[in-house]
Amino acid sequence: MTRSALPKLIATDLDGTLLGADHASSPRTKRAMEAAKDHGIAIVGITGRGPRLLDICRMEVPLADYLVLAQGSHIYRLGAESADLRHAALLPGHRVERVVAKLEDVVGPLELVVENDGGHDSPLLADPVPTDWPFPVTLTHADRAASLTAPVVKAFVRSPIVHIDVVLDAARRLVPESWCMLTEAGIGYVELCPPGHDKGTGLAFVAQDLGLSSDDVLVFGDARNDLPMFGWAGNSVAMANAHPDVLAAARARTLSNVEDGVAAYIEALLA
């Protein structure tokens, strides 16, 4: 992409992409985002993180015009002091139960984590509570019946003995697309999200809101949940630490997230 064809919108994943090992954006990254804004480029943070982490996401991408959360099911347009919820979708809890039951018939017992409350910093419900959850959030034990009595933002499942790729492949064979959207975000869990929603649909919603086309959009990502937006956007950049499928799908590559790869690419783009 040349300077004469700068993107009108930059959308970036957060964990493993924009953020470092400490799950925070560096001063260099924030300067690069500011430079992009100075060139009239809209900024979108797009992540699997749920709406309960809205404030934390805003802190890490302070210049974002939009945040697309929960794998595309929750979309916020941001103002200086506000966050306008432009779109939201939930997944029926009983459907999660059916999916888990189908999967357990094939791969054996699964561990379940449920995000059923989009409120600020609300706990995740788990059965059992994992000791290796990758983010510093509160997890509370709740049996499945209790955690799935109402619609949920999304759910996470993993097997203690079967590799995640096997679980994901089984889920995609067994679970109709009309039931839920299935993905994997690099944290060892298969994610169950509202059907018809992924990072590609979320990004398309934002672009339409701004009157832009896919050719106007540049995206950054590292995990398989980023593949839908790589398929939709006109230009895509994979991090050096990206999953092989993401590296294969990208039109360009940059340094790893711990090397400020997003900032390095934007700096070169604007130079």
BELKAFEN-V749760 format. One record per residue. RES is the residue in one letter. SS is DSSP state (helix for helix, strand for strand, loop for the rest). PHI is phi as a letter, one per 20 degrees, with the letter a starting at -180 (* if undefined). Layout:
# BELKAFEN-V749760
RES|SS|PHI ; RES|SS|PHI
This chain:
# BELKAFEN-V749760
M|loop|* ; T|loop|e ; R|helix|g ; S|helix|f ; A|helix|c ; L|loop|f ; P|loop|f ; K|loop|e ; L|strand|b ; I|strand|d ; A|strand|d ; T|strand|c ; D|loop|f ; L|helix|d ; D|helix|f ; G|helix|n ; T|helix|c ; L|helix|f ; L|loop|e ; G|loop|e ; A|loop|f ; D|loop|e ; H|loop|l ; A|loop|c ; S|loop|e ; S|loop|f ; P|helix|g ; R|helix|f ; T|helix|f ; K|helix|f ; R|helix|f ; A|helix|f ; M|helix|f ; E|helix|f ; A|helix|f ; A|helix|f ; K|helix|f ; D|helix|f ; H|loop|e ; G|loop|n ; I|loop|e ; A|strand|f ; I|strand|d ; V|strand|c ; G|strand|e ; I|strand|c ; T|loop|b ; G|loop|f ; R|loop|g ; G|loop|e ; P|helix|f ; R|helix|f ; L|helix|d ; L|helix|g ; D|helix|f ; I|helix|f ; C|helix|f ; R|helix|f ; M|helix|f ; E|helix|e ; V|loop|c ; P|loop|f ; L|loop|e ; A|loop|f ; D|loop|e ; Y|strand|c ; L|strand|c ; V|strand|d ; L|strand|d ; A|helix|l ; Q|helix|l ; G|helix|n ; S|loop|e ; H|strand|c ; I|strand|c ; Y|strand|d ; R|strand|e ; L|strand|d ; G|loop|d ; A|loop|g ; E|loop|c ; S|loop|c ; A|strand|c ; D|strand|e ; L|strand|f ; R|strand|e ; H|strand|b ; A|strand|b ; A|loop|b ; L|loop|c ; L|strand|d ; P|loop|g ; G|helix|f ; H|helix|f ; R|helix|f ; V|helix|f ; E|helix|g ; R|helix|f ; V|helix|f ; V|helix|f ; A|helix|f ; K|helix|f ; L|helix|f ; E|helix|f ; D|helix|f ; V|helix|d ; V|helix|d ; G|loop|n ; P|loop|g ; L|strand|c ; E|strand|e ; L|strand|c ; V|strand|c ; V|strand|c ; E|strand|d ; N|loop|d ; D|loop|c ; G|loop|e ; G|loop|f ; H|loop|g ; D|loop|l ; S|loop|f ; P|loop|f ; L|strand|e ; L|strand|d ; A|strand|c ; D|strand|b ; P|loop|e ; V|loop|f ; P|loop|f ; T|loop|e ; D|loop|c ; W|loop|f ; P|loop|f ; F|loop|c ; P|loop|f ; V|loop|c ; T|loop|e ; L|strand|d ; T|strand|c ; H|strand|f ; A|loop|b ; D|loop|f ; R|helix|f ; A|helix|g ; A|helix|f ; S|helix|e ; L|loop|d ; T|loop|f ; A|loop|c ; P|loop|g ; V|strand|c ; V|loop|f ; K|strand|a ; A|strand|c ; F|strand|c ; V|strand|c ; R|strand|b ; S|strand|e ; P|loop|f ; I|loop|c ; V|loop|e ; H|loop|f ; I|helix|g ; D|helix|f ; V|helix|f ; V|helix|f ; L|helix|f ; D|helix|f ; A|helix|f ; A|helix|f ; R|helix|f ; R|helix|f ; L|helix|e ; V|loop|d ; P|loop|f ; E|loop|f ; S|loop|f ; W|loop|e ; C|loop|a ; M|strand|e ; L|strand|d ; T|strand|b ; E|strand|b ; A|loop|d ; G|loop|n ; I|loop|d ; G|loop|n ; Y|loop|c ; V|strand|e ; E|strand|d ; L|strand|d ; C|strand|c ; P|loop|g ; P|loop|f ; G|loop|m ; H|loop|c ; D|loop|b ; K|helix|f ; G|helix|f ; T|helix|f ; G|helix|f ; L|helix|f ; A|helix|f ; F|helix|f ; V|helix|f ; A|helix|g ; Q|helix|f ; D|helix|g ; L|helix|e ; G|loop|m ; L|loop|d ; S|loop|d ; S|helix|f ; D|helix|f ; D|helix|e ; V|strand|d ; L|strand|d ; V|strand|c ; F|strand|c ; G|strand|a ; D|loop|c ; A|loop|d ; R|helix|f ; N|helix|f ; D|helix|e ; L|helix|g ; P|helix|g ; M|helix|f ; F|helix|f ; G|helix|f ; W|helix|e ; A|loop|f ; G|loop|f ; N|strand|c ; S|strand|c ; V|strand|c ; A|strand|e ; M|loop|f ; A|loop|g ; N|loop|e ; A|loop|f ; H|loop|f ; P|helix|g ; D|helix|f ; V|helix|f ; L|helix|g ; A|helix|f ; A|helix|e ; A|loop|f ; R|loop|e ; A|strand|b ; R|strand|c ; T|loop|b ; L|loop|f ; S|loop|f ; N|helix|f ; V|helix|f ; E|helix|d ; D|loop|l ; G|helix|f ; V|helix|f ; A|helix|f ; A|helix|f ; Y|helix|f ; I|helix|f ; E|helix|g ; A|helix|f ; L|helix|f ; L|helix|e ; A|loop|f
